[in-house]
Amino acid sequence: MNLLKRGRLLALTFASIAVFGLVAACGDSNKEPAGPAGTAAPKLSGSILIDGSSTVFPITEAVAEEFKKVQSEVRITVGISGTGGGFTRFCNGETAISDASRPITQKEIDACAAKGIEYIELPVAYDALSIVVNTSNSFASCITVAQLKTMWDQPAQGTVTKWNQVNPAWPADGFKLYGPGTDSGTFDYFTEHVNGKAKQSRADYTASEDDNVLVTGVAGDKNALGYFGLAYLEENKTKIKAVQVDGGNGKCVEPNAANVENGTYPLSRPLFVYVKKTEASKPEVKAFVDFYLQNAAKLSSEVGYVKFPDRLYPLITSRWTALKVGTMYTPAPVAGTTLEQLLSKS
C-alpha cells in the first residue's frame, strides 16, 4: 500500500486527518502485540491528537496506520497546519504531539513555558529539502545556493522575475515560484540556510502549508520552481523534476537518501516529533511513541525520507525513556555539530 499517496489524498480533502485501521484484507486489526515474556499487551483505547509539519506528516501517518493494526481502539488524528501552526496548538495545550521539520524556536519555547507545558524532543528521520521544476524544464538541472538566494531573498521581490537574471545562460522567460507558507518549518529552514535569515523571503510566490498544492503547482507550470520535503519529490517523480544543488564547492548534488547519508547534499536536515510530557504518562501515548521509535527507520524510508544510522536510535530511545525535557538546540549548537553529538550530550 502506498502510504504517502493515501496521506496526500486525505490531506487535500481535510484540514486534519483521522487515521483509521486497515480492513481485514490487510490483516487482523484486533491482533495484539506481544507483551513481556510473550504475554499479550493490554488493549488500549483513547485518542491522540497530533498536528504540525506537512513534511513529517507522511511518517507519522504511516506509523499511525501500522499502530492501528495492533491497537485498533486508539483514535489518532494527524493534522498538517505546518510546524509553526502545530507548535501554536501544542504550546496552547491543544495537542499531545507536534510534528516539526525544524527545532522549536525560542518564541515557541517561551509560549510553552507560559502554559507550563514541558516536552520531549525526538528526532525521527533525515530529509533532503528538494528543489524542483516542471518536467519540461531542460536548462535548470543544477542550481547554486547563491542562485536560490538571488531568486528567493526579499530584495528579489518584483525585481528578479526571469530565469536569465538568475543565470545568464538560462532563457529570458519569467519564472513562477511555489513554496511553503510562513507557518512551515521548511520555510524557516530554507530562508535561514539559503537567504541567511529565518522568515526573510520574497512574498510574491504561491504559498501553501500543504505540499501537495505545491507539487500540483509546479507540475502544471512549465516555468515553475518550488521546494519541499524529499518524500513529496519521491512520490511525484513522473510529475516534477529534481534540481541538483551546489552548496558552493562546484559540485552538483542530487537530493536522495545516499547523498544525505554521505553528507554531500547541502540542504539536508533532521525531522522531529515533540511529545507533551504530561501526555507521555497515558498508556496509549506511551505505546504509540514506543511504536514510533521502534519503526521510524523502516517507515520513514518507505515514505521517502532517510533513516538515521542505526547507532542513533538507542540514543533517541534513551531520551524518550528518560523523559528528557527540553531541546538540544538551545543554546544554538556550534556550526558543524552533528545530531549524534547533540544526542550524546543531552
HUMO-V353131 format. One record per residue. N is the residue number from 1. RES is the residue in one letter. PSI is psi in radians with two decimals (NA if undefined). OMEGA is omega as a letter, one per 30 degrees, with the letter a starting at -180 (NA if undefined). Layout:
BEGIN
n->{N/N}
res->{RES/RES}
psi->{PSI/PSI}
omega->{OMEGA/OMEGA}
END
This chain:
BEGIN
n->{1/2/3/4/5/6/7/8/9/10/11/12/13/14/15/16/17/18/19/20/21/22/23/24/25/26/27/28/29/30/31/32/33/34/35/36/37/38/39/40/41/42/43/44/45/46/47/48/49/50/51/52/53/54/55/56/57/58/59/60/61/62/63/64/65/66/67/68/69/70/71/72/73/74/75/76/77/78/79/80/81/82/83/84/85/86/87/88/89/90/91/92/93/94/95/96/97/98/99/100/101/102/103/104/105/106/107/108/109/110/111/112/113/114/115/116/117/118/119/120/121/122/123/124/125/126/127/128/129/130/131/132/133/134/135/136/137/138/139/140/141/142/143/144/145/146/147/148/149/150/151/152/153/154/155/156/157/158/159/160/161/162/163/164/165/166/167/168/169/170/171/172/173/174/175/176/177/178/179/180/181/182/183/184/185/186/187/188/189/190/191/192/193/194/195/196/197/198/199/200/201/202/203/204/205/206/207/208/209/210/211/212/213/214/215/216/217/218/219/220/221/222/223/224/225/226/227/228/229/230/231/232/233/234/235/236/237/238/239/240/241/242/243/244/245/246/247/248/249/250/251/252/253/254/255/256/257/258/259/260/261/262/263/264/265/266/267/268/269/270/271/272/273/274/275/276/277/278/279/280/281/282/283/284/285/286/287/288/289/290/291/292/293/294/295/296/297/298/299/300/301/302/303/304/305/306/307/308/309/310/311/312/313/314/315/316/317/318/319/320/321/322/323/324/325/326/327/328/329/330/331/332/333/334/335/336/337/338/339/340/341/342/343/344/345/346}
res->{M/N/L/L/K/R/G/R/L/L/A/L/T/F/A/S/I/A/V/F/G/L/V/A/A/C/G/D/S/N/K/E/P/A/G/P/A/G/T/A/A/P/K/L/S/G/S/I/L/I/D/G/S/S/T/V/F/P/I/T/E/A/V/A/E/E/F/K/K/V/Q/S/E/V/R/I/T/V/G/I/S/G/T/G/G/G/F/T/R/F/C/N/G/E/T/A/I/S/D/A/S/R/P/I/T/Q/K/E/I/D/A/C/A/A/K/G/I/E/Y/I/E/L/P/V/A/Y/D/A/L/S/I/V/V/N/T/S/N/S/F/A/S/C/I/T/V/A/Q/L/K/T/M/W/D/Q/P/A/Q/G/T/V/T/K/W/N/Q/V/N/P/A/W/P/A/D/G/F/K/L/Y/G/P/G/T/D/S/G/T/F/D/Y/F/T/E/H/V/N/G/K/A/K/Q/S/R/A/D/Y/T/A/S/E/D/D/N/V/L/V/T/G/V/A/G/D/K/N/A/L/G/Y/F/G/L/A/Y/L/E/E/N/K/T/K/I/K/A/V/Q/V/D/G/G/N/G/K/C/V/E/P/N/A/A/N/V/E/N/G/T/Y/P/L/S/R/P/L/F/V/Y/V/K/K/T/E/A/S/K/P/E/V/K/A/F/V/D/F/Y/L/Q/N/A/A/K/L/S/S/E/V/G/Y/V/K/F/P/D/R/L/Y/P/L/I/T/S/R/W/T/A/L/K/V/G/T/M/Y/T/P/A/P/V/A/G/T/T/L/E/Q/L/L/S/K/S}
psi->{2.36/1.67/-0.69/-0.73/-0.74/-0.76/-0.67/-0.75/-0.71/-0.70/-0.53/-0.39/-0.60/2.65/-0.54/2.73/2.12/2.09/2.04/2.86/2.84/2.76/3.06/-0.50/-0.41/0.05/3.00/1.87/-0.24/0.03/2.26/2.57/2.71/2.42/-2.91/2.47/0.54/0.02/2.75/2.36/2.60/2.55/2.35/2.80/-2.90/-3.00/2.66/2.10/2.15/2.45/2.94/-2.38/2.29/-0.36/-0.77/-0.37/-0.84/-0.62/-0.87/-0.68/-0.68/-0.76/-0.76/-0.73/-0.75/-0.68/-0.64/-0.38/-0.50/-0.28/1.30/-0.28/-0.09/2.14/2.17/2.16/2.22/2.08/2.92/0.99/0.06/2.76/-0.83/-0.76/-0.66/-0.75/-0.58/-0.80/-0.74/-0.83/-0.15/0.03/0.29/-0.41/2.78/-0.59/2.46/2.16/2.40/2.36/0.24/2.87/2.75/2.47/2.92/-0.68/-0.70/-0.64/-0.80/-0.67/-0.74/-0.76/-0.65/-0.47/0.10/0.47/2.06/2.69/2.73/2.16/2.13/1.92/2.50/-0.39/2.93/2.64/2.62/1.79/2.15/2.31/2.26/2.68/3.03/2.62/-0.36/-0.09/2.05/0.02/-0.58/1.20/-0.41/2.46/2.48/2.78/-0.63/-0.67/-0.63/-0.73/-0.71/-0.67/-0.69/-0.26/2.79/-0.76/-0.27/-0.30/2.13/-0.11/-0.76/1.78/-0.11/2.61/-0.71/-0.16/-0.33/-0.74/2.03/-0.36/-0.19/2.82/2.87/0.16/2.61/2.58/2.83/2.35/2.51/2.27/3.00/2.72/3.04/-0.22/-0.05/2.39/-0.49/-0.69/-0.81/-0.80/-0.82/-0.84/-0.62/-0.78/-0.38/-0.90/-0.29/-0.12/2.25/2.46/-0.03/1.85/2.63/2.64/-0.13/1.05/2.86/2.03/2.51/2.50/-0.23/1.95/-0.40/-0.62/-0.68/-0.73/-0.84/-0.73/-0.82/-0.69/-0.44/0.09/1.99/-0.33/0.43/2.63/2.41/3.09/2.55/-3.04/2.75/-0.65/-0.63/-0.47/-0.83/-0.66/-0.33/0.55/-0.33/-0.23/-0.50/2.96/2.36/2.54/2.27/2.66/2.31/1.98/0.00/-0.04/0.13/0.10/2.16/2.17/2.29/2.49/1.87/2.98/-0.77/-0.70/-0.40/-0.79/-0.62/0.02/0.23/-0.34/2.14/-0.24/0.78/2.70/2.74/2.71/2.70/2.78/2.52/2.24/2.22/2.23/-0.71/-0.45/-0.42/-0.36/-0.21/2.30/-0.70/-0.63/-0.78/-0.79/-0.69/-0.79/-0.69/-0.84/-0.70/-0.88/-0.58/-0.48/0.07/-0.71/-0.87/-0.86/-0.59/-0.66/-0.66/-0.59/0.07/0.11/-2.95/2.14/2.72/2.80/2.53/-0.56/-0.29/-0.50/-0.69/-0.60/-0.71/-0.75/-0.68/-0.65/-0.69/-0.85/-0.50/-0.09/0.86/1.97/2.74/-3.10/2.59/-0.13/0.18/2.07/2.86/2.29/2.68/2.46/2.35/-0.12/2.29/2.80/-0.69/-0.73/-0.72/-0.78/-0.65/-0.53/-0.42/NA}
omega->{l/a/a/a/l/a/a/l/l/a/l/a/a/l/l/a/l/a/a/a/l/a/a/a/a/l/a/a/a/l/a/l/l/l/l/l/l/l/l/l/a/l/a/l/a/a/l/a/a/l/l/a/l/l/a/a/a/l/a/l/l/l/a/l/l/l/l/l/a/l/a/a/l/a/a/l/a/l/a/a/a/a/a/l/l/l/l/l/a/a/l/l/a/a/l/a/l/l/a/l/l/l/l/a/l/l/l/l/a/l/l/a/a/l/l/a/l/a/l/a/a/l/a/a/l/l/l/l/a/l/a/l/l/a/l/l/a/a/a/a/l/l/l/l/l/l/l/l/l/a/a/a/a/a/a/a/l/a/l/a/a/a/a/l/l/l/a/l/a/a/a/l/l/l/l/a/l/a/a/l/a/l/a/l/l/l/a/a/a/a/l/a/l/a/l/a/l/l/a/a/l/a/a/l/l/a/l/l/a/a/l/l/l/l/a/a/a/a/a/a/a/a/a/l/l/l/l/a/a/a/a/l/a/a/a/a/l/a/a/a/l/l/l/a/l/a/l/a/l/a/l/a/a/l/l/a/a/a/l/a/a/l/a/a/a/a/l/a/l/l/a/l/l/a/l/a/a/l/a/l/l/a/a/l/l/a/a/a/l/a/l/a/l/a/a/a/a/a/l/l/a/a/l/l/a/l/l/l/a/a/a/a/l/l/l/l/l/l/l/a/l/a/a/a/l/a/l/a/l/g/a/l/l/l/l/l/a/l/l/l/l/l/a/a/a/NA}
END
